[in-house]
Amino acid sequence: MKLLSPPPPSLSRSDALFLLSISSSSTSSAAAASRPRGLAAGPARVALPRRRPALPSSAAAPPPPLERRMSVRACARVEEKAAPGAPASGWGKVSAVLFDMDGVLCDSEEPSRRAAVDVFAEMGVEVTVEDFVPFMGTGEANFLGGVASAKGVKGFDTQAAKKRFFEIYLDKYAKPNSGIGFPGALELISQCKSKGLKVAVASSADRIKVDANLAAAGLPLSMFDAIVSADAFENLKPAPDIFLAASKILNVPPTECIVIEDALAGVQAAKAAQMRCIALTTTLSEERLKVGGPSLIRKEIQSVSLDDIVSGGSGDLNEKMQEPQYYEASTQISSEMLKDRSDSIKYSNNGNLSSTVGLQVSRRDLVRYGSLGVALSCLFFTITNWKAMQYASPKALWNLLFGVNQPSFWQGKGDSRYSRVQQFVNYISDLESKGSAPLVPEFPPKLDWLNTAPLQFGRDLRGKVVVLDFWTYCCINCMHVLPDLDYLEKKYKEMPFVVVGVHSAKFDNEKDLEAIRNAVLRYDITHPVVNDGEMYMWRELGINSWPTFAVVGPNGKIIAQLAGEGRRKDLDDLVEASLLYYGGKKLLQNAPLPLRLEKNNDPRLSTSPLKFPGKLAIDVLNNRLFISDSNHNRIVVTDLDGNFIVQIGSTGEGGLRDGNFDEVTFNRPQGLAYNPKKNILYVADTENHALREINFVNETVRTLAGNGTRGSDYEGGGKGMDQLLNSPWDVCFEPLNEKVYIAMAGQHQIWEHDTSEGVTRAFSGNGYERNLNGSSPSSTSFAQPSGISLSPDFKEAYIADSESSSIRALDLKTGGSRLLAGGDPLFSENLFRFGDLDGTGPDVLLQHPLGVIYAKDGQIYIADSYNHKIKKLDPVSKQVTTVAGTGKAGFRDGTPLTAQLSEPAGIIEGEKGRLFIADTNNNVIRYLDLNKADAELLTLELKGVRPPVPKSRTLKRLRSRMSSDTLSVKVDAISSSEGNLGLKISLPEGYHFSKEARSKFFVETEPSVSIEPLDGSLDLEGSCNIHFKRSSPLSFDGKDILQGLLLQGR
């Protein structure tokens, strides 16, 4: 989860200027003599306020006469403007402009070629920047692969080379705001938008490069109506696919799109898409570009005028290079036409032109008013986004501009892990020899700690390699890295290594120590956690996103900073290298830390019937309430009075196993949706990244999508377990088309599962974490959607968009969305507009809502989780009012506005207006009768519901279910009490493990041995790794553990 970017340094609306330029084709001596002193013979310029006052009836004396034909340039941002895209004769209507990036908006062609040369140099292949010119504009894969083919490079790994290319390019050539933007780019884009034209970036580069280049050029993503990159396309330029996709996203016909390109492949792609193209000679010559048949050719983007775009150019303006600091358009007028306006213009005594309101137009004034506009824009942004600005720091800005200490994480194909670790050892040695590693700041003494007594680098952590994990518990990305940290802690348990979680809260509620403590318990975090609510460590280290890791050496020096998910291997190798280097220097100390685990100090965990219940569903006809008992890894079914009926998943152990109700396993399930027609319950099995189906007819569970592996597919379309998911958080069932809609929190989208076809695919959202409402799936962005409910006519779904703190309506026909309440209606990337304020529409402030339900009274009820309230939203008037809760976390029954809840996450409606609420941090279910005048918020008594009891596993149970295609593997005696066990299955020549039908393994042990994981899938090389720990002092031998391998792939 990234922070909000500041607005572009552009003029505010009220301070926008326009330019008037008057030039005569010839000047008589009389005219020259009568020209006021100081007025040069060349073009005269005047800057006027955008808001022009009405002219007085008595005008000043007209200026000296000019020639009859004059060229007048005027800003596009005038109030009397024509309809957008008004066509000139023969040119046709223009509604959108599609900008290529490299060579058009950004001067990045040469840096890209230099980065590519660096890639090949690392391979020992000598190339020049000129070798890459024929492949410009065709995408990085073709760009690199084309040269590799031309040079005869054998065994060239395109994907590995592409990854390394991005690492080099981003590290060396594309620093944020590094000035690679072409002069005039920002101005032309702004001019097009002010004219009412839609603008998009349509590039053959991958999205990671597009984002980096635009940031380096100072062009905010919010300026563009769409950004289309190469990631989702098989056919790149000169194929028209990218341009056609942009046209579709913008909802503009291809014939009304203008493409601005610099590469021959791009010009050809535009022509293939039946779009007009303005070609720029920044990369190729005019003669070379003419081969593609562009509509116009210009030298560079600052030579392109709005007139070129709207009407195909006119007169001498097309031959000139415009000055980039002005927004200009062009037209030809006669002196008679000019005379009507000349009364409003007079010459000032100092020779500058001024309007009748007396505004001076010298360069000094232009700079002054422009600077004022920039200042006002920044002030407005800061005031309206003050919560986001509190996370900014000078050090963070420095890190963005100049980078942070970190080695290259590039690993070539065939490079061993040993060589990579040695590379990191050399990196650390170089840091120490140069003395360039900064010292980590000390933890402030008054901070609260969890799982440990307060720690200090100069005392407790001296002599240890430390990984600081900057996290906030609302963030799905932070949840995703917890298994990685757990892996490192187990691997280096006996070493002087420690993970310290630095909780740096986004939401106000997350600053509360008890709330963080509940998160530590919920996610079973056993390493030290410090509550840095004032963001001291965040600012001192210049952190700018969650999660970020800082690796600190035993001498307190910061070795590296890494941001984002998927860094397990990088962290693992870096930690090992640190232990090797500093161990050789005799700087390591393995003194134990003063740990006091929170889970050992909370009796609720062992006695509570429920453990952080997440979501609810209801079967009114059969009087059943379904509860996702998330941290007990099970689904509990009671009647509506709380009497136990059945549980699905009886052991409480996490895992992904289908089967009958006793043997099935889940992993922190959340959302539930009931299908009454088939008596089926759909489950968002969140940390298994799976969609499950509970069939109450035959009492079995099966997996509909996902296989336990977190996916990164933003389109979907696969069937069954082959289609990977990413932290599904809630579900709802649409009975007319028998579809399950999924709030996919992990990648900020809404997905759908077709129960008849078994296909799961993305339905809405482009995957960017934003609060952006659009008319189509690709122009809509969500921010960790965590709750979903259907309207009664099944035409809309209501979304609790947790990270934007808003409630949104999703059109189930178009895939577009609209805002109902909360969030920031102006800045889509501002995810920091939150609070607790009832009101109407965008005036409402919510705080990380997780649950939503459309009730029979026509109201939408919201679990406003971090405000500890239940609120009501009228979908027609958009009025929001508080129904229950005081705004403070607690546990108290009573009248709705005096009762207390603690982070309620699930809400469902029963009969007669009764709301059931999953009061998550209180580990209970609450209910509220809406139809009673004297209603109270009460706790549902769960009768007969007990915590799950782990069952002893024996070899006999394993053998009884082994089939003919199960292979048993015995392990020789091992004396260690704890360790890692690796398994590798070799197949005969000609056989391989199937990617489509993954081979499974499962483990059974005696009670004295604990195993993680108990089951899973082999990788494509037939390997898996498990961690074992023996609780008894007996030897660990083949009698204690047996592995069964179900080889499904032949």
N, C-alpha and C positions, 0 to 999 in steps of 0.2 A: 504494500500500500504506500503510494508516494504522496508527498505533500503537494499542495497547490502551487502552481507557478505564478509569478507576478504578471500583471498585465503588460502588454507591449508599451514601449515608451512613445505613445502616439498622442496626438492632440485629443482633448475631450471634445464632445460635440459642440458645445457652445463656443469653443475657441478655435474651431477649424477655420482655415483661411482659404480664400481662392485668389487666383492670379489673373490679372488682365495684362496682356502684352499687345502693344500697338506698334506696328512697323510699317513704314511706307516703302513701296517698291522703288520710288525715286524721290528725291528731295530737291525742290527748287531753291535757288539762292534766296528768294524772298522768304520762303518758308523757313529756311535755315536761319536767316537773319532775325525772323520774328520769334524764333524758338526761345523760351525763357532761359535765363542763365542757369547753367547746371544741367540742362536736359540734353543728353548726348544724342548723336545722330542715329544711334542704334535703337533697338527696342526699348521702350519704357515700360516699367513694371509697377504695379500698384497692389498692395495687400489690403484687403477689406475684410471686415467682420463677416462671418457667414450669415448672421442675422441682419439683414439689410433693412434699415428703417424706410418708411415711405418718404418719397422726395417732396420737398416743399414746392409750392406753386411758383414761387419766385426763385428762379435758379440763378446761379452766378453766371458771369459772362463766359461764353464758350471759349475753348482754347483756340490757338491759331489754326487756320485751315490745313488739312492734310490731303494727301492724294486720294483719288476716288476708290482705288482698290487697296484693301488692307487685310492683313492676316491677324485675326484676333484669337488668342488662346484663353480659354476660361476654364476654371476648375469644374470637375464633374459634380462637386458637392455644392451646388447652388439650389436655392429653394424652388425656382421655376424650372424643374427638370422634366425632360420628356419621359415617356413611359419606358420601363426597362427594356433594353434590347431593341429599341425602335430601329428598324432596318433602313439602310440607305438603298437607293435604287440599285438593283442587281446583286446586292450582297446577301440579302436574306436576314431573317430574324436571328438574333443572338440572345441566348438565355443563360449560358454558362461558359466559364473559361476553365480549361483543364491545363494545369501547369506541370510539365515535367520538373524534376527536382535538380539532379546533377546537370550542371551546365546551363541551367535556366534560372532557378531561384538561388542556387548555391554554386559558388566557384569551387566545386568539389571534384571535378573530373581529374585534374592533375594530382591532388592528394590521393584520390582513389588509385590512380595508376602507381603512385609511389608506394602506397601500402601494399599493392599487389606485387611490386618488385621485391619488397621486403619479404613477403611470403615465399616467393620462389628462391630468394637468397638463402633462407633458412633450410630449404631443401637442397641447396647446392646447385641450383639451376640459374644460370646467368641470363637475365632478360633485361629489356629496356622499357621505358615508359611508352615508347612508340609502338611496341609490340601489342599493346592493349587497345590502341585506337580503333581498329576495325571491329572490336567487340563492345564498344561503349554503347550503353543504352539497352543492352540485351539481358540484364540481370547478372548478379554476381556469379552464379553457377556457370553461365556461358562465358562471362567475362574472364574468369580464371581458367575454366576448362578449355576454352578456345585456344588460349596461349599454350596450355599444357599439351594439347593435341598438336599444335603447330611446331612445338619444340620437341615432340616425341617423348614426353615424360611418361614412363611406364608406371603402371600401378597408381596413377594419380587419384587420390581420394578427394572428390569434389567437396563433399560435406565438411571434411576435416579442414581442408584448405579455406573454405568459406568461413568457418568458425574462427580460424586464425586470422583471416583477413579482417573480420570485424573487430577482433581484439586489438590488432595493430592500429586499425583506422580510428577506432574510438579512443584509444589511448594516446595516439600521437597527433592525429590530424583533425579531430572533431570535438574539441573542447567546447563546452557551452559558451555562447556569446563570444566566440573567437574571431568573428568578423569575416566568415567565409561567404556571407550573403552578398549577392550582386547589388550594386547601387541601383536604386529604382525599383527593386522587387517589392519591398514593403509598400511603397507609394502606389504602384500599379495595382496591387491586390486591394488596397484600401479604396482606390478609385473605382475599381470594378464593383466592389461591394456597395459603395455609396450610390452607384448607378443602378443598383438592384439586381446585378448579375450574381449568380451562384459561382463559387470558386472551389476548386478541388485540386489536390495533388494527385497525380496519376503517374507513378514511377515504377520502373522495373527493378528498383532496389528493394531489399527486404525491409520490413517495417522498422527493425532496430536501427538501420542506417538512416531511414527517413526521419525518424524522431530525433536522432542525434544531429543530423545535418540541419534540420529546422531549428533546433535549439541553438546550435552553433551560429546560425545565421540570424538569430534573434527574431524568428518568425513563429509566434505562438500557434499551437495546434488549433486553438479556439477560433483563429481567423478563417479556417477553412470549413466549408460545409461537408466535405468528405475527404478522406485520405485513403487512397487505394494503392497498395503495395504488392510486391511480387509474391508474398508468402502463400496466397491462396490460389495461385494460378499455375497451371501446367504449361500453358503456351504464353510466352512473353513476347514483347515487341520483337519483330515487326507484326506479330499477330495482333488483332485489334481487341483482344479480350479485356485488357486492363481499361482501355478507354470506354468500351461498351459497358463494363461494370460500373465505372464512375457515372456514366450517363444514366444508368438505371437507378443508382443510389440517389442521384440528384433529382430523379424523376423529370428529366429533360430529354427530349428526343435527340438522337445523335446529330441530326441535321442542324440543330440549334446550338451545338457546342463548338467552341473555338479551342484548338489545341496549340500550346506554345511549346516548341521542341527544339533541341539542338542536335539530336542524333538522327542519322539517316533512317535507322530502324524505327524511331519514333514518328518521323514524318510518314513513312510507309504505313505504320500502324494507324495513324490518323486517317489516311486516305482509305485504308481498308474498312475503317469504321464509318466512312462517309461523313467525316468531319472536316471542316476547314482548318488549315494549319498555318501558323506563323512560325517560320523557321529562323533560328538565331545562329549566327556564324561564330559562336564562342568556341566551338570544338572543331567543326569542319568548314571547309571553304564554301563559298556561294555556289561554285560550279558543282561540287559534290552533292550539296543539298538539293539542287535543282533536279537531280535524278529522281527524287521521291515525289516531285510535283507539288511543293507547298503553295499555298495561296499567296503568301507574302514572305519576303526575306528581310530581316532586320539584323543589325550588327550585334546587338545585345539587348537585354530586357529594358534598360533605360531608354532605348531607342524606340520601344513600342509605346504607342499612344492609345488612349481609349478610343480615339477615332479609328485607329487600325483595327481594333477589335470589333467595334460596333458597326462600322460602315466600310471596312476594307481600306481605309486610308484616303487622304485627299490632299492634293497639291503639294507644295514644297515642304510641308511639315514632315512628310514621309522620307524626305531626303536628309533631314537634320537629326542630330542627336540631341534629345531634350535634356535639360538640366534636371538632375534627379531629385532636387529638394522641392520641386513643385508638382502639384497634381494638375495635369493639363489635358485639355481636349482641344479640338481645332475645328474651325468652320470659316468659311469665306463670307464676308459681308461687304456691302457697299457703303460709301460715305453717307448716303442718305439714311441708311439704317443706323449708322453710328450716330448721326446727328440727333436722333431722338433721345439718345442716352447721354450725349455730350453735356447736356445741361446739368447732369448730376456730378460732373467731374470738374475740378478746377485745379489750377497750378498753385502750389503754395509758394511762399516767398523764398524758401530755400531751394527751390527747384525740384522738389519731390512732388509727385502726384498725391493728392489726398481727396477724400470724399467730402461731401458737404458737412458731415458730422465731425470733420477735423481730425480723423485718425491718421497719424504720420506713418509712413510706409518705408522708412529707411531700413537698411539691413539690421541695424541695432534694434528697431522695433520688432522686426520679424523674429529675431532671436529672443527678444524679451517675451513677446506673446507666446511664442512656441514653447519657451521654457516654462512659462506660467501654465500652459496647457498640460505639459508633462507633469509638473508638480501637482496640479489639481487632480489629474488622473491617478497618480500614485497615492495622494491623500485619500481620495474617494475609495480606492481599492483597499487601503490599509484600514480605514474606518469600517467599511462593510465586511471586511474579512479579518478582523483583529484576532480571532481565535486561531486562525491559520498562521498569522504573522508571529504569534508567540513562540512558534517552533523554529523561526529563522534565527540565524546567528552569523556574525562575520566569519567565523571559522567554517560554517557550512558553505557560505558563498565562496570562500577561498578554496575549499575542497572541490566545489563544482567547477571552478575556473581552472585549477591547477592539478586536480586529482589528489589521491591519497597514496600512502605507501602500500604497495602490494606487488607481489611478483607477477610475472606472466603465468597465466594458468593454462597456456596452450600445451597440449600434449599430442605429439604427432602419432600417427598410426604405427604401431609396432614398438613405441617407446615403453619401456618397462616402468613399473611403479618405483622401482629402486632408483632409476635415473631421474625420475621426477622429484622424488624426495631429496635426492642429492642436489638437484637444481635449486630447491628451496633452501637447503643448507647453505649453499653458496650465496644465495640472496641474503640470508640472515647474516652471514659472515661479512658480506659487503656493507650491510647496514651498520653493523657494529664498528667496522674499521673506519667508516666515514663519519660515524657519530651523528648520522642524519635521522635516527629514530627518535621521535619525541617521547617524553615521559608521560605516562598516563596520570591524570589528576587524581588526587586522593578523594575517596568518598567523603562527603561532608559528615561530620560526626552525629548529627541529629536525625539522620535518615532511619526509617523503620526497616527491619529485616524480617524475612520469613525463612523457615527451615534452618536457621542458624543464628548464633549471636552476631552482633555487628562485626564486620570484617574491615581490615585495612590492608592496602597494598604493602605498606612499609612494615607490617607486622605479620598478619596471618597468611597473606598471599605471596610474601617474599619467597623466592626459591621455587615457585610453581609457574607452569605455563597456564595462562588463564584465557578463556574465551568469554568475552562479554557479549551477551545476547540482548540487544536493545529491542524490546517487544512491547506490545500492548495487547491485552487479552481479547479485545474485540476483533482483532485483525486475523482474517482467515489465513493469510500468508504466514503469520507468526505461529499459528496452530500447525501448519504444514511442516515446519522445521523442527518441531519438538521430537519426532522420532529420530531425526538426524542427531540431535544433541544427546538423546538417550543412548544412541549407538556409540557415540564418542565416549560418554561417561562409562559405559560398560567395558568398552575396549581398553581404556586407559585407567581402569579403576585402581590398579595397584601402582600407578605412576603418579608423580607430582604434577597432576593436571586437575583443573577444576573449571566448571562452567558456572558463571554468575549471571543470572537474569537481571538486567537493569530495566525495571518496568517503567516505561516512559509513556504516560497515559495520553491518549487522544481525547477521550470524553471525560467530562468532569467527574462522572460517577466512578471512573476507573482510577481516580486518585485516592479513593477510599481504601484504607488498608484491609478492612474486612472483605471488601469486594475482591481485592487481589488475592486474599487468602482463599476465598471460595474458588477462584480460578486456579490457584495452585493445587487445591484438592481435586477439582473437576478434571484437570488434565494430568493428574498424578505426577506433578513436577517435584523432584527430590533434590535438586541442586539449590544453592542459596539464591534468594531473590531479594533485591533491594527496591524499595518504593521511592523512585526518584521523581516525585510528583511535581517538583519545580523545574525539572528538566536540566539540572545542573550538568550532569555528565553528558547528556545529549548535546548541549551547547558547547561544552569544552572540547568535545571530540569532533564537532561539526557534523553530526549525524543529520541526514535529511530524509530517511525513509525507514519504514518497518518491513521486515526485520533487517537489522544490520549487525554484523559481527565484528568485534575488534579483538585481535589476537595479541595478547600481552606477554612479553617474556618474563622470566623469573627476576630480572633486574628492574621491572616496571616500565620497560620501553615498549612502545606500540610497534608491533612487527608488521601488521597489515590490517586493513579494513575491507570487509566483503559485504555486499548487500544482496538481498533477495533470496528466493527459494533455490533449492537444487544445488546447494554448495557442500553437500556432505563429503564428497571426495576431495574437494579443495581444502576443506577444514581438516579432514583426516590427514592428508599428506603434509599440510602445514604444521599441524600439531606434532606429528611424528618427527618432522625435520627440526622443530624447535627443541624437542626432547633430546634428539641426537646431538645437536650443536651445543646446547647449554649443558648437557650431561658431560660432553667432552671438556667443557670449561670448568667443571666442578661447581656449577652455580645452582644446582637443583637441590631442593630439600623436600622431603616427603612427610612433614609433620601433619598429623590429622587436623581437620577443621572442627570447630565446635558446633557440629550439626545437631539440630533439634527439629526433626521432620514434623510438619504440621499434621500429616495424616496419623501420626502416633499420638496426637494430643486432642483428637476429636472423636468422642464416642459415637457421634451420629453415624459415622461411616459404617459401623458394624451393626447398629441396631435399627436404623431407619428402614422402613419397608421400601421406600423409594430413594434413589440417589441421583439428584439433579435431573428430575424429569423434564423432558424437552417439549414434546408436542402431544396433542390429543386428537382423537377422532371418535365418532359416535355412531351407533346403530340404534336409532330410536325405536324401530319396529321390534327389535329383539331385546331392548332395554340393556344395551351393552356400551360400556365406556372403554375405549382403547387408550392405553398410556404408554408412551415411549419412555421406559425407565432407563434413560440414556447411559448412565454410568454403571448400571448393573447389566448392561449389554443384553437387554431383554425387552419384550413387549408384554405388558400386564393387561389382562382383561378382567374388568369387574362389572357388576350391574351398576345402574345409575345411582344406587344408594351406597356404593362402595364395597359390596360383598364380592369376595374373590371368586372368579370363574375358572381362569386358566392362565398360565404363563407360557410364552414361547421363548425358549432359551433358558434352560433351568439352572445352568451352572454359574452364570455370571461372568464367564470367561469370554474375552474378546476373540473374535476370529470370523472367518467367512466359511461357513459350512452349511450346506443345504441338508434337508432330511426331515425327520419327524420333529414334533415339538420339543422333545427332550434333548435330542442331539444337536439341534441347530444352534449356530452361534451368530451373533451380531457384533458390531464394533461402534459403540456410541450412536445408536440410531436416533433420528430426530423425527422428521415429518411423517404423518400418517394420513391415509385417505381410504375411505371405505367404499366398496362397490357392492351395494345391496342386492343387485340382480344375481351376482355370482357368489355372494358371500365370501368375498376376497378383500383382504386388507393390503394396501400398497405401503411400503416402508422406504423412506429415504435413509439408507444405512450409511450414515455420513462418513465415518472414518474408514469404512470399507470401500468408499467411493462407488457405491452400488445401489441399484434399485431392486428391492426384494418383493416377493409376493407371498402372503400368508393365505393359504387355502384352508378355510375352516370346514370344508366338506370332507376332505380326506386327511386333514390335520398334517399338512406338509408345508414346507417352505422351499421356494426355488428362487434363483437369481435371474432377473429379467435383463439386467445390463450391469456392466462393470465386473471386475474380477479381483478387487482388492488393491489394484494399482492406481495411483492418482494419474488421471489423463491430462492431456493438454490439447485435445482436439476441439476446435471451436465450431465445427460444422456437424460432425456426427454422420448418421446414416447407416451405421452398422447394426448388426443383429446380435441379440443375446449378449453373452459375456465378452465378446470381442469388442464391443463398443465401450470404451473407457469413459468414466465420468470423473468429476472433480468436485468433491465435497457437496453432494446434494443435501440441501437443508430442509426443504419442505416440499410437499406434493399435494395436488388436488386432482380429483377424478371428474372428467367431463363425460357424462353417460351417453349423450347423443352419438358422438363419434368414438366412444370408448377409448379416450385418450387420457393419459396421465401427464399433467403438466408439472414440471420439476423446477423449483427455484435452485439453480446451480450456483451456490454462493462462491465456490472456489474459483470460478472464472467469469462471474458477473454476467450471467445469462439466464434466460428461461428456456428450458428444453421441453420436448414432448416425447412421450413413448406411446406408440401405436400398439395397443394390446392385441389387435387382430393380426398385424403383420410382424410384430416383435421387433420393429425398427425404432431406434432412439436417435433423435436428431435435435439440433439447435432450432429454436423457434423464434426467439427475439433477443436482440442485444449483440453488439459487435465485439464484446469481450473486453472493452476498455472500462476501467473503473471510473465511471463518471455518472453524474445525474443529468443525463441528456435525454429529453423527450423528442422523438422524431416520428415521422409518418410511416416508417418502414422498419423492418428488423435491423437492417444495417445502419440506419441513422439513429438508432436508439442505443443508449448505454445504461447499464445498471451498476450499482455499487454494493456488492455482496447481498443480493436479494435473499431474504431469510424467512419470509412468510408469504403464503399465496392462498387466495380464496376466490371462488367463482361467484359471478353475479347470477341471480335466479334465472335469467334467460340464456345463460351460458355464452353471452356475447363478449363479456369482459372478464378479466381476472384482476383482482386487486393485490398489489404487491407491497409488502413491507420491505422497503429498500433500506437496509439497516445502516450502511455506512454513510448514506446521504441524509439519513434521518428524515425520510419522506415516505408518503403513501402515494402510490401511482396506480393508474388504471391502464391495463394492457388490452388492446383490441385484439381479440382472438381471430379476427378475419384478416387484418392487415399486418399485424405484428408490431404496429406502432404503439406509442404510449403517450399519456398525458399526466400532468401533475394534479393531484387532488389536494394534498396538504404537506406542509413542511418543506425542507430542503432549500437550496438557493436557486431561485428562478432565473437569475441573471448569469451567474458563472457556473457552468456545468461541471467544472473540475474542482469547485469549492465543496469539499466534503466536511467542512467545519462549521456549517451553520446549524447549530443544534441548541437545545435548551428546553425549557418547560414553559410554554405559553399557549393557552387556548386562544382561538380566534378563527379566522377564515382563510382558507387556501394557503398561499405562500407566506402569510403573516404568522402562521402557526409554527411553533418550535417543538420538535420532538427530540428524543435522545435514544438513538439506536433501537428502534422498534423491531421486534422479532416475530410477532404474531399478528394475524389479521383474520377476521371472519365477517362475512356478510350475513346479517341476521334476518329473521322473518319480519321484523318491524321496519325493514328498509334501511337500517343503519349499518355502518361498518364499525365493528368494535376492534380496537387496537390494543395489543399488549405493548405499551410504551416502556420497554424493558428497563432502560437505565434511569428512567424517571420513577420506576416502581409504581406505575399507574395503569389503570385501564381507562381508555378514552373512547369517545364516540364521535364518528365522522358521518355527517350527512352528505351522501354522494352528489346531491343536487345543489345544495347551497354551499357545500364545502366547509360548513361550520363544524368546529371541533370543540368538544367540552369534556371535562374530566368526569368520569363515572365513579371511580374508586381509587383509593390510595392517597397518601399524604405528600408524596414526593420524596420521602425518606425511607430507606430500606429498613424493614422490621417485620415482625410477625405478630399481628394482632387482629382478631376478629372484631366485628362491630359494624356500626353504620358505615356505608361505603366510603364516605369522605374522611372518616377517622380511622378506618382499618388500614393496616400496613401489609405490603407485599415486598418481596425481594427479587428483583429481576425476573418478573414473569415472562415466559417465552412462548407459551402455547395457549390458545383460546378456542373454544368450540361452543356451539349452542345446542342445548337439549330441548325437551318439550317445555311448553308453557313459558318460554322466555328465560329459561335458566341458563346462565353462562357457567361453563366449567373452565377453570384457569389452572395451567401448570405453573405453580409458584416455585420456580426452579431452585433458587438458592435456599428456600425454606424446606425443600424436599417434600412438598405436600401438594395436594390438589385442593383448590378452593372453589366455591360456587357462589353465585349471586343471582337471585331471582329478580329479574328486571320488572316483572309485572306486579310486584307487591309494593304497596305504598310505603310500608315500613321495612323494606328489604334490608338485609344485612349481608356482609361478606363473611362467609363461614368456611370452616375447614371440613372437607369430606373425610369422614372416618373410614379408613380402609380396614375392613374386617376380613381376616384370613390371609392377608397379604404379608408374606415374610421375605426377608432378604434371601437372595439365592444362596445355595450351599454347593460349593465345589464338590464334584464327585471324584472319588479315587479312580484312577485309570490303571488297568491291569493288562498284562500281556494276553490273558485269556480273552478279554473283550476285543482286542485287536485281531487275534487269530480267528475269532468266530466270524468276523466280517470280511476276512481277506478272501478275495476271489482269485480266479486263475490268472488274471492279468496284473496281480500285485506281486512285487518283488520285495522280499524281506532282506534287510541288510543288518548284520550284527557288527557291533563295534568292539574292538579289542579293549582289554582292561586299561583304564586311564586313572592315574593317581591324583590328578588335580581335582580340587573341589569346585572350580569354576573355570570356564574357558569357552572357546569357540570351536565348533565342529563343522568342517567343510565336507561336502559330498559332491562328487563328480561322477556322472554316469557316461561311459564311453559306449558308443554304438558301432556296430559293424560298418565296414566301408559301404558307402552307397545309401546309408540310412541317415536321417537327421530328425531333430525334434521339430515338431510342427509349430508354426507361429499361430495358426488358427485354433488348434486344439491343444492348449498348454498342458504339459504333463504335471501331475500333482505329486506332492509328498505330504505325508502326515506322520506325526510322532506320537507314540504312547510311552509313558514312563511309569515307574513306581512312584508312590507319593513322595519319596525322599529326594527326587530329582525334579527340578523345574526347568522347562524348556521354552525358549522364545525364538521364533514363532513355533506354534504347535502344528501348523500346516501352511501350505502355500503352493506356489508354482515354481517349477524349475525354469531357469533362464534358457535361452535358445542354445546355449552350449551344454546344457544338461547339468548345471551346477546350482547349489544352494548353500547357504550358511545358516547355522543355528547357534544360539548361545545357551549353554547349560550351566546350572548351578546346583550343587548337591548340599542339602541341608544336614545330612547325617555324616558322621565320620567314617562310614563304611567305604570300602573301595568302590570305585565306579567302573563297572565292567559291562560286558555284553548282556548280563542278565537284567541290568537296570534300564536299558534303552533299546528299543527296536524301531526301525524306520520302515514304513510301508510306502512304496512308490507305485502309484497307479500310472502306468505309461500309456497315456491316451494317444499321443502323437507317434506315429510310426515313421 
